[in-house]
Amino acid sequence: MIYKDLENIIREAIKGKRAIELTYDKPGDYAKGLRIGNPHALYYTKSTNKTKLDVYQIRGDSSSSIPNWKPFDIEYVKTIRIIDNQSFNVEPDYKPDSIRYIDSIIKI
């Protein structure tokens, strides 16, 4: 279950194609901190029983290369905000019909 205010912010960002800034603190991930990116999908995964947010991360802390796709476990998102006046285009390699989004909450 995700918090309603967090879900509302994510929904607004995805609908408006607006960039977000979030802090992420997942145990075992040494890159704990600010992430900036473009949210494309919020979805539930039955295999892990987790809600995830797929973001094309463009700046910030990361344990892998940037820019790149990052699936964030919502339970470890500590803060999130929409960045004023920063919209984005859908990434060319985004696949909204992917099977991973079969239980999507919202997606572009």
Secondary structure, DSSP 8 states (H G I E B T S, - for coil): ---HHHHHHHHHHHHHTEEEEEEE--TT-S--EEEEEEEEEEEEETTTTEEEEEEEEEEE--SS-SSEEEEEEGGGEEEEEEEEEEE----TT--TT-GGGTTEEEE-
